[in-house]
């Protein structure tokens, strides 16, 4: 189906054509006509599926048709988990709305309140915001929600993971009851469904996380290695492979800084972003990475949320994240827009419990490759795919929590910190037919991870 059949008007169609989009992605083809009819939607869709345009295009279409009663007040509100994503969504609004006179603003924490307040006084049509700062501004009466017609919850699962549930529900309580609601989430977990039940009544549910259509094609593999050999292994891989660009995920901000110096000692230039760096520096580094001026970017999970590069060829997990969905999010940074991508994880014995959860989530083992000279002394067992943990694994880092806007750390720190209780196959089973550690043939496994 061409864009022209979706019900969008000329200025929007022209903007989309100028961006080089030839046809809507599957989620756009299905959801945009429904959104234009005013339906409430709950969509399971990954980053990279074209979900941003799925909600931005109908918002632009609908807002370009009317005018607020009390001019200058926002008519659409988009909640996002991080400031990087808020800025990214705002950029998309500018691009798709370049032939329209609608104004948008990104509102997020960690920066001065005044410019945001002034922009709200000057008047905006679309507010894209992280929940904490938005709630602060509402409490200060700097923003009014009485003209909001459309609410979007973008990456709802991430917002819940980051502990924003209270801010979200408080904000929603203050919105006009008569409004359209669009919820997007990589996964429709129980918590997301509960949020949806309370906020998105009579919604049409759409899922785009099936095998095949429009999903990224990512070649995933892992290398088992001792924890203290990871930086040497990474340097070795970088030197051997001469990678054009890689995004390297790490759990802690301290670890990110340390890795930059370790790579530097081996003659490899890299940069890092994490919650300890100022917003201005993070934005500059991201822009340099996108422009290709930085080859290796080390990032904690949340700091990388706004990274949106169509041709990013490689993602490296220096540590394995928890929860498992975070792994899926991370590797979803590559293999976008039809391109193929590669995701490599460096897995030490400490990562084993997270590996179990990830492989269980994927429904298959990740291909293992051995790198000569880096064989681990502490072997990483093969995980059990139908394994049920008695307790949740411990999340590796506080960095994601501290990087949430507006001091959310107290609320977020209530997550489970009980000791993990994992089972594994016996070491003997490492030589079983299930084991793929000596194999370099990743084609034996499904081509992408969205087959759960
Ligand atoms: P998203 O899932 O919204 O993060 O979008 C992922 C990437 O796909 C972004 O870089 C968009 O610019 C791009 N994109 C979105 N829709 C289309 C489309 N219909 N055709 C080509 N690229 C698209």
Boltz pocket constraint, residues with backbone or C-beta under 6 A from the ligand:
constraints:
  - pocket:
      binder: B
      contacts: [[A, 20], [A, 21], [A, 22], [A, 23], [A, 24], [A, 25], [A, 28], [A, 46], [A, 47], [A, 48], [A, 49], [A, 50], [A, 51], [A, 52], [A, 53], [A, 308], [A, 309], [A, 310], [A, 336], [A, 337]]
      max_distance: 6.0
